């Protein structure tokens, strides 16, 4: 039986092992990456994949805790 894990924590851990978030590129070709980019990518992935949308993710204060995002 597997333990329940928050999806954000799972994505952070997957990125640590595989670096999959580095494969996302800016549509305009921007090279500089802000420190919050990975956090924002994870929020977008969760928001869009769960049909919460980006607005819904912005309304969820529990998502933005450092513990949940591995910061």
C-alpha angles and dihedrals in degrees: 000000000000123000121245109260127184110250092232091057090048092052092047091051092046090052091051090055101037108018091224093153089064088066092068111094131195112257090228093050094250109173102193114085121206118225090245095054097099091047090051093047091052090049091051093048093050095042095049097040094051095043090241088119126210093287091054092051090052090055094053105089091181092066095061098060115122092230092058094048097045094243 
